[in-house]
Amino acid sequence: MPLLTADPLAGYLAHADEIRAAIDRVLASGHYILGPEVEAFEREFAAYHGGGEAVGVANGTEAIELALRAVGVGRGDLVATVANTVTATVAAIEQIGARPCFVEIDAGTMLMAPAALESLLSARRGEVKAVVPVHLYGLPADLPAIVALARKHGAKVVEDCAQSHGARIAGRAAGTWGEAAAFSFYPTKNLGALGDGGAVLARDPAVAAKVRLLRQYGWKQRYVSDATGRNSRLDELQAAILRVKLRHLDLENQVRRERAARYLRRLAAAALRLPAVLTGAEPVWHQFAIRLPARDALRVYLADRGIQCGILYPVPVHRQPAFADPATQLPETERACAEVLCLPVHPAVTEADVDRVSDEILRWRQP
């Protein structure tokens, strides 16, 4: 049977009865935009993270954009982030007229390197208004160090948590370290809707209130804009579905951890680089990202045997035509993008599936 890198259909089928009941409840309610389901999900999602306030928005990209605006980032401001992320991270920065600047990654974790961030913040003293660490692959970035450096240099922190629902570091949930955090509920995420969706999480009620204002045209009074906002609303159907799936998130994350642990054991002797996890981090393994120079050859080999693998992400943002910056040199980032390959690790993957993938990798001979 084909083995998929991600399987949203399996995620739906695992909870189909609950999801259908939730959908029926919304359809019968007559409330379809910013109603009781969104309000309930916002409360439950905030409680899941131990407090603060959550604000549902239309998608993860707009969650980053609105979070940055809510913490005071505006046109012309510099925002530091990484380049081995999906384009959405940088698109959100540019959408508000801010300017991205890129931080080199750690060679082991492929996450933002605190030493590189310190160098950038020192070189651009006072210019960087915000830092957006990306918790890539479900592995939390070094938030204690990143937040401390940002505070030292007067920068806000907006966490990109699109791939880290439920991850923790130093005993604290990803999404609760900075001034705000942006989440995506794209169907392939650990907490995925059946369509687009996103949320901003904030500890400061004023930041959450600003996001609420901006997500609907800047209205305090209907049809009267107090700020130049936009239409970025999480709809009732997706909120109801997310409420169902949130109840199962911890269990499904535990399945991911078990499958990742099995990969780590089975592939310990393989001629490739396995994922590195920061001390004190509790990943949720959105992806199981291995590295090897012959990445493309292995991907084709596995695909020929019915095993789909992903590449997150093949071209760093600063080397893409829309964002090309020849002056930026990030050798570790570029090396990682040329070598990374993501193996199937979602909750529908069985132990037998992990063994099948591992056996094929161990059987493969590099060209």
C-alpha positions as CSV (number, residue, x, y, z in Angstrom):
1,M,0.0,0.0,0.0
2,P,1.3,3.5,-0.7
3,L,2.6,5.3,2.4
4,L,1.9,9.0,2.4
5,T,4.0,11.8,3.9
6,A,0.8,13.3,5.3
7,D,-2.7,11.8,5.5
8,P,-5.4,14.3,6.3
9,L,-8.1,11.8,5.2
10,A,-6.9,9.4,7.9
11,G,-7.0,12.2,10.4
12,Y,-10.6,12.8,9.5
13,L,-11.6,9.1,9.5
14,A,-10.1,8.5,12.9
15,H,-12.7,10.9,14.5
16,A,-15.4,10.9,11.7
17,D,-18.4,10.5,14.0
18,E,-17.4,13.3,16.4
19,I,-16.5,15.6,13.5
20,R,-19.8,14.9,11.7
21,A,-21.7,15.6,14.9
22,A,-19.8,18.9,15.3
23,I,-20.6,19.9,11.7
24,D,-24.2,19.1,12.1
25,R,-24.3,21.2,15.3
26,V,-22.9,24.2,13.5
27,L,-25.3,23.8,10.5
28,A,-28.3,23.6,12.8
29,S,-27.2,26.7,14.8
30,G,-27.4,29.3,12.2
31,H,-24.1,30.8,13.3
32,Y,-21.4,30.4,10.7
33,I,-18.8,33.3,11.2
34,L,-17.3,34.3,14.6
35,G,-20.0,32.6,16.7
36,P,-20.0,30.4,19.8
37,E,-17.8,27.6,18.3
38,V,-15.0,30.1,17.6
39,E,-15.3,31.5,21.1
40,A,-15.3,28.1,22.6
41,F,-12.3,27.0,20.6
42,E,-10.4,30.1,21.5
43,R,-11.0,29.4,25.2
44,E,-10.0,25.7,24.9
45,F,-6.9,26.4,22.8
46,A,-5.7,29.0,25.3
47,A,-6.4,26.7,28.2
48,Y,-4.5,23.9,26.5
49,H,-1.4,26.3,26.6
50,G,-1.9,27.1,30.2
51,G,-3.5,30.5,29.8
52,G,-3.4,33.7,27.9
53,E,-5.8,34.4,25.1
54,A,-6.3,32.8,21.7
55,V,-7.8,34.6,18.7
56,G,-9.0,32.6,15.7
57,V,-8.0,33.9,12.3
58,A,-8.3,32.7,8.7
59,N,-4.9,31.0,8.3
60,G,-1.4,30.7,9.6
61,T,0.1,33.3,7.3
62,E,-2.3,36.0,8.5
63,A,-1.7,34.8,12.1
64,I,1.9,35.9,11.7
65,E,1.0,39.1,10.0
66,L,-1.6,40.1,12.6
67,A,0.6,39.0,15.5
68,L,3.4,41.2,14.2
69,R,1.1,44.2,13.8
70,A,-0.3,43.6,17.3
71,V,3.1,43.8,18.9
72,G,4.0,47.0,17.1
73,V,5.8,46.0,14.0
74,G,5.1,48.2,11.0
75,R,6.3,49.4,7.6
76,G,10.1,49.5,7.2
77,D,10.9,47.6,10.4
78,L,13.3,44.8,10.4
79,V,12.1,41.3,11.4
80,A,14.6,38.5,12.0
81,T,13.7,35.0,11.0
82,V,15.1,31.9,9.3
83,A,15.3,31.1,5.6
84,N,14.7,27.3,5.7
85,T,11.0,27.8,6.3
86,V,7.9,27.9,4.1
87,T,7.6,31.2,2.1
88,A,4.5,32.1,4.2
89,T,6.7,33.2,7.1
90,V,8.4,35.8,5.1
91,A,5.3,36.7,3.0
92,A,3.6,37.7,6.3
93,I,6.5,40.0,7.2
94,E,6.5,41.7,3.8
95,Q,2.7,41.9,3.8
96,I,2.8,44.6,6.5
97,G,5.7,46.4,4.8
98,A,8.3,45.1,7.2
99,R,11.7,43.8,6.0
100,P,12.9,40.3,6.7
101,C,16.5,39.7,7.7
102,F,17.7,36.1,7.9
103,V,19.5,34.3,10.8
104,E,21.7,31.3,10.2
105,I,20.5,27.9,11.6
106,D,22.2,25.5,13.9
107,A,23.8,22.7,11.9
108,G,22.3,20.0,14.1
109,T,18.8,21.0,14.8
110,M,18.2,23.1,11.6
111,L,16.5,25.7,13.9
112,M,17.5,29.4,14.5
113,A,21.0,29.5,16.1
114,P,21.1,31.8,19.1
115,A,24.8,32.7,18.4
116,A,23.9,33.8,14.9
117,L,20.9,35.8,16.2
118,E,23.1,37.6,18.7
119,S,25.5,38.5,15.9
120,L,22.7,39.9,13.8
121,L,21.1,41.8,16.6
122,S,24.5,43.3,17.6
123,A,25.3,44.3,14.0
124,R,21.9,45.9,13.4
125,R,21.7,47.4,16.9
126,G,18.2,48.8,17.6
127,E,17.0,48.1,14.0
128,V,15.4,44.7,14.5
129,K,11.9,45.2,15.9
130,A,10.9,41.5,16.1
131,V,12.3,38.0,16.0
132,V,10.2,35.2,14.5
133,P,11.7,31.8,15.5
134,V,10.2,28.9,13.5
135,H,9.6,25.7,15.4
136,L,10.4,23.6,12.4
137,Y,9.4,19.9,12.0
138,G,7.7,20.0,15.5
139,L,11.0,20.6,17.2
140,P,10.9,23.7,19.4
141,A,13.6,26.3,18.9
142,D,15.9,27.4,21.7
143,L,13.4,29.8,23.2
144,P,15.1,30.5,26.5
145,A,18.2,31.8,24.6
146,I,16.3,33.5,21.8
147,V,13.9,35.3,24.1
148,A,16.7,36.5,26.3
149,L,18.6,37.9,23.3
150,A,15.6,39.6,21.9
151,R,14.8,41.3,25.3
152,K,18.4,42.4,25.6
153,H,18.2,44.2,22.2
154,G,14.6,45.5,22.6
155,A,13.0,43.2,20.1
156,K,9.6,41.5,20.4
157,V,9.3,37.7,19.8
158,V,6.5,36.2,17.7
159,E,6.8,32.5,17.6
160,D,5.9,30.6,14.3
161,C,4.2,27.6,15.8
162,A,2.7,26.2,12.6
163,Q,4.4,22.9,13.1
164,S,4.7,22.7,16.8
165,H,1.2,22.2,18.4
166,G,1.8,20.7,21.8
167,A,5.7,21.0,21.7
168,R,7.5,22.1,24.9
169,I,10.9,23.3,25.9
170,A,12.2,23.7,29.4
171,G,8.8,22.5,30.6
172,R,6.9,25.3,28.9
173,A,4.7,25.1,25.9
174,A,5.9,26.5,22.5
175,G,3.8,29.5,21.8
176,T,3.9,30.9,25.4
177,W,7.4,32.4,25.4
178,G,7.1,35.5,23.2
179,E,4.8,38.4,23.1
180,A,2.6,36.4,20.6
181,A,2.6,33.2,18.7
182,A,1.1,32.3,15.3
183,F,-0.5,28.9,14.6
184,S,-1.7,27.3,11.4
185,F,-4.4,24.7,11.2
186,Y,-3.8,23.6,7.7
187,P,-5.1,20.1,7.2
188,T,-1.6,18.4,7.4
189,K,-0.7,20.0,10.7
190,N,-0.6,18.1,14.0
191,L,-3.8,20.0,14.8
192,G,-5.4,20.3,11.4
193,A,-8.7,21.7,10.3
194,L,-10.6,20.4,7.2
195,G,-9.7,23.6,5.4
196,D,-7.7,26.7,6.3
197,G,-7.5,28.2,9.8
198,G,-5.2,29.8,12.2
199,A,-4.8,31.5,15.6
200,V,-2.8,34.0,17.5
201,L,-1.9,33.2,21.1
202,A,-0.9,36.1,23.4
203,R,-0.3,36.5,27.1
204,D,-1.1,40.2,27.1
205,P,-4.8,40.9,26.8
206,A,-3.9,44.1,24.9
207,V,-2.1,42.2,22.2
208,A,-5.0,39.8,21.9
209,A,-7.5,42.7,21.7
210,K,-5.4,44.3,18.9
211,V,-5.5,41.0,16.9
212,R,-9.3,40.8,17.4
213,L,-9.6,44.4,16.2
214,L,-7.4,43.8,13.1
215,R,-8.9,40.5,12.1
216,Q,-12.3,42.2,11.2
217,Y,-11.6,45.5,9.4
218,G,-10.5,47.2,12.6
219,W,-14.1,47.3,13.8
220,K,-15.0,48.1,17.4
221,Q,-18.4,49.2,16.3
222,R,-19.8,47.3,13.3
223,Y,-19.1,49.0,10.0
224,V,-16.9,51.6,11.6
225,S,-13.1,51.0,11.4
226,D,-10.9,52.3,14.2
227,A,-7.9,50.8,12.5
228,T,-6.9,49.5,9.1
229,G,-7.6,45.9,9.6
230,R,-8.5,43.1,7.2
231,N,-10.9,40.1,6.8
232,S,-9.2,37.2,8.6
233,R,-11.8,35.2,10.4
234,L,-11.9,31.6,11.5
235,D,-15.3,30.2,10.6
236,E,-17.6,28.3,12.8
237,L,-17.3,24.9,11.0
238,Q,-13.5,24.8,11.2
239,A,-13.6,25.9,14.9
240,A,-16.0,23.1,15.7
241,I,-13.8,20.6,13.9
242,L,-10.7,21.9,15.7
243,R,-12.5,21.5,19.1
244,V,-12.9,17.8,18.3
245,K,-9.3,17.3,17.1
246,L,-7.8,19.3,20.0
247,R,-9.2,16.7,22.4
248,H,-7.1,14.0,20.6
249,L,-4.0,16.1,20.1
250,D,-1.9,14.8,23.0
251,L,-2.6,11.2,22.2
252,E,-1.8,11.7,18.5
253,N,1.4,13.6,19.4
254,Q,2.4,10.6,21.6
255,V,1.9,8.3,18.6
256,R,4.2,10.6,16.6
257,R,6.8,10.4,19.4
258,E,6.7,6.6,19.5
259,R,7.1,6.4,15.7
260,A,10.0,8.9,15.8
261,A,11.7,6.9,18.6
262,R,11.4,3.8,16.5
263,Y,13.0,5.5,13.5
264,L,15.8,6.7,15.7
265,R,16.5,3.2,16.8
266,R,16.1,1.5,13.5
267,L,18.2,4.0,11.5
268,A,20.9,4.5,14.1
269,A,23.4,2.7,11.8
270,A,22.3,4.2,8.6
271,A,24.6,6.4,6.5
272,L,22.6,9.6,7.1
273,R,22.1,12.4,9.7
274,L,19.2,11.8,12.1
275,P,17.2,14.7,13.7
276,A,18.9,16.4,16.6
277,V,16.8,17.5,19.6
278,L,17.7,20.3,22.0
279,T,18.3,19.4,25.6
280,G,15.0,19.9,27.5
281,A,12.9,19.9,24.4
282,E,9.8,17.8,23.9
283,P,9.1,17.6,20.2
284,V,5.8,16.7,18.6
285,W,7.4,15.4,15.3
286,H,5.4,17.1,12.7
287,Q,8.0,15.8,10.4
288,F,10.9,13.3,10.8
289,A,13.6,15.1,8.9
290,I,16.7,13.1,8.0
291,R,19.6,14.5,6.1
292,L,22.0,13.1,3.4
293,P,23.7,14.6,0.3
294,A,22.0,12.0,-1.9
295,R,18.6,13.0,-0.7
296,D,17.0,13.1,-4.2
297,A,18.2,9.6,-5.1
298,L,16.8,8.2,-1.9
299,R,13.5,10.0,-2.4
300,V,13.1,8.4,-5.9
301,Y,14.1,5.0,-4.6
302,L,11.5,5.1,-1.8
303,A,8.8,6.5,-4.1
304,D,9.4,3.6,-6.5
305,R,8.5,1.4,-3.5
306,G,5.3,3.2,-2.6
307,I,6.8,5.4,0.1
308,Q,6.2,9.1,-0.3
309,C,8.7,11.5,1.4
310,G,8.6,15.3,1.6
311,I,11.2,18.0,1.3
312,L,10.6,20.8,3.7
313,Y,12.0,22.9,2.2
314,P,14.0,22.5,-1.0
315,V,15.0,26.2,-1.7
316,P,15.8,28.6,1.1
317,V,13.7,31.8,1.0
318,H,16.7,34.1,0.3
319,R,17.4,32.0,-2.9
320,Q,13.9,32.1,-4.3
321,P,13.1,34.4,-7.2
322,A,10.5,36.5,-5.3
323,F,12.8,37.1,-2.3
324,A,16.3,36.7,-3.8
325,D,19.1,38.4,-1.9
326,P,22.6,37.6,-3.3
327,A,24.2,39.5,-0.4
328,T,22.9,37.1,2.2
329,Q,25.1,34.1,2.9
330,L,23.7,31.3,4.9
331,P,25.8,28.2,4.2
332,E,24.3,25.9,6.9
333,T,20.7,26.9,5.8
334,E,21.6,26.1,2.1
335,R,23.2,22.8,3.0
336,A,20.2,21.8,5.1
337,C,17.8,22.6,2.3
338,A,19.8,20.6,-0.2
339,E,19.9,17.5,2.1
340,V,16.7,17.3,4.1
341,L,14.1,14.5,3.5
342,C,11.0,14.0,5.6
343,L,9.9,10.5,6.3
344,P,6.2,9.6,7.1
345,V,5.5,10.0,10.8
346,H,1.9,11.1,11.1
347,P,-0.5,9.2,13.5
348,A,-1.8,6.8,10.8
349,V,1.7,5.5,10.4
350,T,2.1,2.1,12.1
351,E,5.1,0.4,13.7
352,A,5.1,-1.9,10.7
353,D,5.2,1.2,8.4
354,V,8.2,2.5,10.2
355,D,10.0,-0.8,9.9
356,R,9.1,-0.9,6.2
357,V,10.6,2.5,5.6
358,S,13.6,1.8,7.7
359,D,14.3,-1.5,6.0
360,E,14.2,0.1,2.6
361,I,16.6,2.8,3.7
362,L,19.0,0.3,5.2
363,R,18.8,-1.8,2.0
364,W,19.4,1.2,-0.3
365,R,22.9,1.9,-1.5
366,Q,23.9,5.5,-2.3
367,P,24.9,6.1,-5.9
